[in-house]
Amino acid sequence: MLLDAPSLLGYAAASTCCPATGGSMSTVIHIPSTLRHECGGACELLADGGTVRDVLEWLKQHHTLVYRSVCDETGTVRRHVNLFVNDDCLNKTTALEVRLVDGDELSIMPAVSGG
C-alpha cells in the first residue's frame, strides 16, 4: 500500500459525496492525510477520466484546493508531489498522458521533509 490503507467507511463516504458520472471510467484517488481537510476529510475520491490529466481536471472542478496542492497554475504536477497509478510511480514529464482503465488507483504523495 502506497499511502493510507483505504477503509470501507472512507471509501463509502467519498463515493457518496463525490459520485462518478455514469458511463465513464472510474479511478479512485487516494488523498494523503495532509490534504484531507481540503475535501471534507475524505481519504478517497471517485473520479472519471481516461487519463491522469482527465482525473486531475475532475479534481480541479470538484476539489479545487486539493488540485492546487497537486498542480501549479500551468497545470503541471508540482515538483514536490509524486503521483502513482496503482504501484507505479509516474514520470513527471509523461504523467499527465498516462492512460487509465476502470478501477485504477491514483495516489498523491507529497514530499516529506524536515530535520
N, C-alpha and C positions, 0 to 999 in steps of 0.2 A: 504494500500500500504506500502510495507516494505522500499523501497528506494525511488528513484526518480520516479515520475509519468512518465510512458512511453508516449512519444509523437509520433504521426504518422510520423512526419518528422524524428525523431531519429531512429525509427524502420525501416523506408524505407531506410535510409542511411546505417544502419547496414546490412539490408538484401541484398542490392545491393553490398556492399563492401565485405561481408562475406557470400555468399550464401551457404546453406546446400547442400550436395550432395544428389542426388535422391535416393529414396528407403530406407533411414534411418529415424529413429525417430528424430524429431527436438525439441530442447529445446532453449528457449530464455534465454540468460544470461544477467542479469541486471548488468551493470558496474557502480560502485559508481563514483561520480564526481572526487574523488581524484585519480582515475586510468584512467580516460578517455583520458588523454594526451598520454597514452601508447598504445592506439588503435585508433588513428586518431580522437578522440573526440566522438566516438560512445557511446551512452548511453545504447544500447542493441546490442548483437551479436546473431546470429542464428547458433547453433552448432548441430552436430549429436552425438548421443550416447544413449545407453540403460541404462547406469548407470552414477552416478556422476563422477566416475573415468574416464569413456569414454569421458564425456564432458570436464573434466579438461585436459585430454590428447589432445583433439582437441584444447583447449585453448593454451596449451604448443606449439603445432605445428604452430598455426596461429597467436598467440599474446603472444610471449614468455615473454615479460616484465610484462604483466598482470599476467600471470601464476606464475612468480617468486614472485610476491607480495602476491599471494594466498597460494602457496605451497612452502615448503622448498626443499632443494636439494635431499631429500629422497622421495619426492612426497607426504609427509604428509601435511595436511592443517595446516597452521601456527596458533600458539596459539592465536594470536590477531585477527584472522579472523573467522567470523561465516558464515556458508552457510545456506541458506533457500531454500527449494523446495516448491514453492507456498507459503503458510503461515506457514510452519512447519520448525522450527529451527532444524538442523541436529545434532545428537550426534557426537562428534569428533571421537569416536572410530569406528563408523559404517558408517560415512558419505559417504565414497567412494563407498560403496557397495549398496547404495540406488538405487533402480530401478526407471527408469523414463519412462513416457509414452509421446507420441507425444503431444506437446503443453504445457508440464510442463515448469515452470519458475524457474530458478536458480538465486538467488540473492546473491551477495557477499557483506558482511557487515564487513568492518574493524572496529576495536575498535576505539573509540574516547576518547581522554583523554586530560587533561590539567588542569590548575588551575587558 
